[in-house]
């Protein structure tokens, strides 16, 4: 599976779910079980490598602004949600998290920003196809600390200065 096929699966599942993260996870599992197990493993590698790329202080801060705070678990789920938004939003957010203010049409912290199930879709599909757990993906472990320069996620002044667009639109 190449990168284009990965993003096509993400996009088609999001469109089928009309933006609902839980329904997107279900739609993604449906699409993945139609593939062979090796393709599901490839999909999982693509997903996990993007999840690791998004493990940055800047994106954690952006998640905190959008969600009104983000614990470790909330940030994990936010990264899955961000991948689920598709290539344009994901890559745009990686390039400059402040651009999420422009990239997102709307953000409802009651529904958006949490896609825990999406992060497990490949595991579920693989298990349905094979009856076994997903094999090791052979990827390097996620860094112990987020990438980039540390940000005090509790300092509103720092967040407002670093992410003016996001802060103006979603800050408290």
C-alpha positions as CSV (number, residue, x, y, z in Angstrom):
1,X,0.0,0.0,0.0
2,X,1.4,3.4,-0.9
3,X,0.7,6.8,0.6
4,X,-2.0,7.7,-1.9
5,X,-3.9,4.5,-1.1
6,X,-3.5,5.2,2.6
7,X,-5.0,8.6,2.3
8,X,-7.8,7.4,0.0
9,X,-8.9,4.9,2.7
10,X,-8.8,7.7,5.3
11,X,-10.8,10.1,3.1
12,X,-13.4,7.6,2.0
13,X,-14.0,6.5,5.6
14,X,-14.3,10.1,6.8
15,X,-16.8,10.9,4.0
16,X,-18.9,7.9,4.7
17,X,-19.1,8.8,8.4
18,X,-19.9,12.4,7.6
19,X,-17.2,13.5,10.0
20,X,-18.2,11.4,13.0
21,X,-15.0,9.9,14.4
22,X,-16.6,6.8,15.8
23,X,-18.5,6.1,12.6
24,X,-15.3,6.8,10.7
25,X,-13.5,4.1,12.6
26,X,-16.2,1.6,11.8
27,X,-16.2,2.6,8.1
28,X,-12.4,2.3,8.0
29,X,-12.5,-1.3,9.5
30,X,-15.1,-2.2,6.9
31,X,-12.7,-1.0,4.1
32,X,-9.7,-2.7,5.7
33,X,-11.3,-6.1,6.0
34,X,-11.8,-6.0,2.3
35,X,-8.0,-6.0,1.8
36,X,-5.5,-8.8,2.4
37,X,-3.7,-8.9,5.8
38,X,-0.4,-7.6,4.4
39,X,-2.1,-4.5,3.1
40,X,-3.7,-4.0,6.5
41,X,-0.2,-4.2,8.1
42,X,1.0,-1.6,5.5
43,X,-1.9,0.6,6.4
44,X,-1.0,0.3,10.1
45,X,2.6,1.3,9.3
46,X,1.5,4.4,7.5
47,X,-0.9,5.3,10.4
48,X,1.7,4.7,13.1
49,X,4.4,6.6,11.3
50,X,2.1,9.6,10.9
51,X,1.1,9.4,14.6
52,X,4.8,9.5,15.5
53,X,5.4,12.5,13.2
54,X,2.6,14.3,14.9
55,X,4.0,13.8,18.4
56,X,5.3,17.4,18.8
57,X,5.0,20.0,21.4
58,X,3.4,22.4,19.0
59,X,0.6,20.0,18.0
60,X,0.1,19.1,21.7
61,X,-0.4,22.8,22.4
62,X,-2.7,23.2,19.5
63,X,-4.8,20.2,20.7
64,X,-4.9,21.9,24.2
65,X,-6.3,25.1,22.7
66,X,-8.9,23.3,20.6
67,X,-9.9,20.9,23.4
68,X,-9.6,23.3,26.4
69,X,-6.6,21.2,27.7
70,X,-5.1,17.9,26.6
71,X,-3.8,15.1,28.8
72,X,-1.4,12.5,27.4
73,X,-4.4,10.3,26.4
74,X,-6.3,13.2,24.9
75,X,-3.3,14.1,22.8
76,X,-3.0,10.5,21.6
77,X,-6.6,10.5,20.6
78,X,-6.2,14.0,19.0
79,X,-3.4,12.7,16.8
80,X,-5.6,9.9,15.5
81,X,-8.4,12.4,14.8
82,X,-5.9,14.6,13.0
83,X,-4.8,11.8,10.7
84,X,-8.5,11.0,10.2
85,X,-9.0,14.6,8.8
86,X,-7.0,13.7,5.7
87,X,-3.8,14.6,4.1
88,X,-4.3,18.3,3.6
89,X,-5.3,19.0,7.2
90,X,-2.7,16.6,8.7
91,X,0.3,18.0,6.6
92,X,-0.9,21.6,7.1
93,X,-1.1,21.1,10.9
94,X,2.4,19.5,10.9
95,X,3.8,22.4,8.9
96,X,2.2,25.0,11.2
97,X,-0.3,24.0,13.8
98,X,-1.6,27.6,14.0
99,X,-3.1,27.0,10.5
100,X,-5.6,24.6,12.0
101,X,-7.7,27.8,12.5
102,X,-8.0,28.0,8.7
103,X,-7.9,24.3,7.9
104,X,-10.8,23.4,10.0
105,X,-14.2,24.5,8.9
106,X,-15.5,24.1,12.4
107,X,-14.4,22.4,15.6
108,X,-16.8,21.1,18.2
109,X,-14.8,19.9,21.2
110,X,-17.7,17.6,22.2
111,X,-17.3,15.6,19.0
112,X,-14.1,16.6,17.3
113,X,-10.5,16.0,18.4
114,X,-11.1,12.5,19.8
115,X,-10.7,9.5,17.5
116,X,-9.4,6.8,19.8
117,X,-11.2,4.0,17.9
118,X,-9.6,5.2,14.6
119,X,-6.2,4.4,16.1
120,X,-7.2,0.8,16.6
121,X,-9.0,0.3,13.2
122,X,-6.1,-1.6,11.6
123,X,-5.6,-3.8,14.6
124,X,-9.3,-4.7,14.6
125,X,-9.4,-5.4,10.9
126,X,-6.2,-7.5,11.0
127,X,-7.7,-9.6,13.9
128,X,-11.0,-10.1,11.9
129,X,-9.0,-11.2,8.9
130,X,-6.5,-13.5,10.6
131,X,-7.8,-14.3,14.1
132,X,-4.4,-13.1,15.3
133,X,-3.0,-9.9,16.7
134,X,-1.3,-7.3,14.5
135,X,2.4,-8.3,14.1
136,X,5.2,-5.9,15.1
137,X,5.3,-3.1,12.5
138,X,9.1,-2.8,12.6
139,X,8.9,0.9,13.2
140,X,11.2,2.8,15.6
141,X,9.5,3.4,19.0
142,X,7.9,6.8,19.5
143,X,10.2,9.3,21.1
144,X,10.0,9.6,24.9
145,X,9.3,13.3,24.7
146,X,7.4,15.2,22.0
147,X,9.5,16.5,19.1
148,X,10.4,20.2,18.9
149,X,10.8,22.9,21.6
150,X,9.1,22.4,24.9
151,X,6.0,24.6,25.5
152,X,4.3,25.2,28.8
153,X,0.9,23.9,27.9
154,X,-0.6,25.7,30.9
155,X,0.7,29.2,30.0
156,X,-2.1,31.0,28.2
157,X,0.1,33.9,27.3
158,X,2.7,31.6,25.6
159,X,0.0,29.8,23.8
160,X,-1.7,33.0,22.6
161,X,1.6,34.3,21.3
162,X,2.7,31.1,19.6
163,X,-0.7,30.3,18.0
164,X,-2.5,33.6,17.5
165,X,-5.0,32.4,15.0
166,X,-6.0,29.3,17.0
167,X,-6.1,31.3,20.2
168,X,-8.3,34.0,18.6
169,X,-10.7,31.4,17.3
170,X,-10.7,28.7,20.0
171,X,-8.8,30.0,23.0
172,X,-10.4,30.5,26.4
